[in-house]
Amino acid sequence: MFQSEIYQLSYQALLLILVLSGPPIFISMILGLIVAIFQAATQIQEQTLSFTVKLIAVMFTLMFMGGMLSAQISQFTFTILQNFPKWNG
């Protein structure tokens, strides 16, 4: 395997990590902000409220987007395994 191909695969893997982790992080960030504003407005100082809401939101996000996310992982794995004999020999 040539050095440029290793760099290209590393770049694609890191980009895939960013794409896959984006939706849960974005949903968690938005809901955390909403809960923080709600807590500031009502003066509720419960620390676990924000964590619980974000945890449930991330679980639902992964449940609904799991098919799309796993399809992208499968496609990347298929590409690596399909090109492995070409790189090895």
Protein Blocks (a to p, Z undefined) as FASTA:
>chain_A
ZZklmmmmmmmmmmmmmmmmmmmmmmmmmmmmmmmmmmmmnopabfklmmmmmmmmmmmm
mmmmmmmmmmmmmmmmmmmmmmmmmmmZZ
